[in-house]
Amino acid sequence: MDETKFQGNYRIEPARLSEYDYGSNGAYFITICTKNKNYYFGDIGIVDDEPVIQPTTIGQRAIDGWRSIPEFSPFIQLDAFQLMPNHLHGILFINKADYTDWKPNTFGPQKENLASTLRGFKSGVTAYATTNQIPLGWQTRYYDRVIRNDNELNRIRQYIVNNPVQWAQDSENKEGLYM
């Protein structure tokens, strides 16, 4: 049987670690991109000699939605976060008291894990965009990395904080400059 097909159609290989429990306690580095890497969220501008995001209405809704994740997923603790014109980076901690029931990643309904949390975030921002007739599209997937130690956590935090500074050289920056 061809492993790259499902019901006779091509499929994309899963990006998740097959034996990892994405509902278990841990730290996760997340990147979510817009569809076709369109600039929906705003521009990077200079404020007080520092590059910062100047969010659009939907960009501000994405920021507010990210900050509200713990209201809907109380087991989530937020850490570093940065919105960019066409993507966002964030660190999430899953912290469930007394969690001992390891459940490897499986295909099917998801709840109280990383996938369900990010699905809720994306659908909340999408619902706002639809209601307010604001253009928005997400890539269907997201990138995640299980953060394995404090050194890696600190390196990723620094990367997130420095992302606006690096924007002028970023290959995703179509203009090659700050706005």
C-alpha positions in Angstrom: 0.0 0.0 0.0 1.2 3.5 -0.9 1.9 5.3 2.5 1.5 8.7 0.8 -2.1 8.1 -0.1 -5.3 8.1 2.0 -8.4 6.6 0.3 -6.6 6.9 -3.1 -5.7 10.5 -2.7 -2.4 12.1 -1.8 -2.0 13.3 1.7 0.6 15.4 3.5 2.7 13.5 6.1 1.9 14.6 9.7 4.2 17.2 11.1 3.6 16.1 14.7 5.8 13.6 16.6 3.8 10.4 16.4 4.6 9.1 19.9 4.4 12.4 21.7 1.5 13.5 23.9 0.6 17.1 22.8 -1.7 17.3 25.8 1.1 16.6 28.3 2.9 19.2 30.4 5.6 20.9 28.5 6.7 24.0 26.5 6.0 24.5 22.8 7.3 26.9 20.3 4.6 27.8 17.8 4.6 29.5 14.4 1.4 30.2 12.6 1.5 31.7 9.1 -1.2 33.4 7.0 -2.4 31.8 3.7 0.1 32.5 1.0 2.0 34.6 3.6 -0.2 37.6 2.9 0.3 40.6 5.0 -2.9 40.7 7.0 -1.6 41.6 10.4 0.1 45.0 9.8 3.5 46.4 9.1 6.8 46.7 11.0 7.4 50.3 11.7 9.9 52.3 13.8 8.7 53.6 17.1 11.3 55.2 19.5 14.1 53.9 17.2 12.8 50.3 17.6 11.0 48.2 15.0 7.6 47.2 16.2 4.4 45.8 14.7 1.8 48.4 13.8 -1.2 46.0 13.7 -4.2 46.2 11.5 -7.6 45.6 13.0 -7.3 41.9 12.4 -3.7 42.0 13.7 -4.9 43.5 16.9 -7.6 40.9 17.1 -4.9 38.2 16.7 -2.9 39.8 19.6 -6.0 39.9 21.8 -7.0 36.4 20.8 -3.6 35.1 21.7 -3.7 36.8 25.1 -7.1 35.3 25.8 -6.0 31.7 25.2 -5.8 30.9 28.9 -9.4 32.0 29.4 -10.6 29.2 27.1 -7.7 26.7 27.8 -6.9 27.3 31.5 -4.1 24.7 31.4 -2.2 27.0 29.0 0.4 29.5 30.3 1.6 32.1 27.8 5.2 33.2 27.4 7.0 35.2 24.7 4.8 36.2 21.7 5.4 38.3 18.6 3.0 39.2 15.8 4.5 39.9 12.4 2.9 41.1 9.2 2.3 37.5 7.9 2.9 35.2 10.8 3.1 34.9 14.6 5.5 33.2 17.0 4.7 32.2 20.5 5.7 30.0 23.3 3.0 28.1 25.2 3.3 26.0 28.3 0.8 23.3 29.0 0.5 22.9 32.7 -2.0 20.4 34.0 -1.9 19.5 37.7 -1.5 15.8 38.3 -1.5 14.9 34.6 -0.2 11.3 34.3 -2.3 9.8 31.5 0.2 9.8 28.5 -1.7 9.6 25.2 0.5 9.5 22.1 -0.6 11.8 19.2 -3.4 10.2 17.2 -5.6 11.2 14.2 -9.1 12.2 15.2 -10.9 14.5 17.6 -8.6 16.5 19.8 -9.4 18.2 23.1 -7.4 19.9 25.8 -4.2 19.7 23.9 -2.0 21.9 21.7 -4.0 21.2 18.5 -7.4 22.1 20.0 -6.0 25.2 21.6 -4.5 26.5 18.4 -7.6 25.5 16.4 -9.7 27.6 18.9 -7.4 30.6 18.5 -7.4 30.5 14.7 -11.2 30.0 14.5 -11.8 32.8 17.0 -9.8 35.3 14.9 -11.4 33.9 11.7 -14.9 34.4 13.1 -14.1 38.0 13.9 -12.7 38.6 10.4 -15.8 37.0 8.8 -18.2 39.0 11.0 -16.4 42.2 10.3 -15.8 41.4 6.6 -12.0 41.7 7.0 -9.8 39.6 4.7 -7.9 36.8 6.4 -6.7 33.4 5.6 -4.5 31.0 7.5 -2.2 28.3 6.3 -3.9 25.0 7.2 -1.1 23.9 9.4 1.2 25.4 12.0 4.7 24.7 13.0 5.5 23.5 16.5 8.6 22.5 18.4 8.6 20.7 21.7 11.1 22.8 23.8 13.4 20.4 25.4 15.5 22.4 28.0 16.0 25.9 29.5 18.9 26.7 27.0 16.6 26.1 24.1 13.7 28.0 25.7 15.9 31.1 26.2 17.3 30.9 22.7 13.7 30.7 21.3 12.6 33.6 23.5 15.4 35.7 22.1 14.5 34.8 18.6 10.9 35.8 19.1 11.8 39.1 20.8 14.3 39.9 18.0 11.9 39.0 15.1 10.9 42.6 14.3 14.6 43.7 14.3 15.3 41.0 11.7 12.4 41.9 9.5 14.4 44.1 7.2 16.5 41.1 6.2 13.7 38.5 6.3 13.0 36.7 3.0 9.3 37.1 3.7 9.6 40.9 3.8 8.6 41.7 0.2 9.7 45.3 0.4 12.9 44.6 2.2 12.5 47.5 4.5 10.5 48.7 7.5 7.4 50.5 6.6 
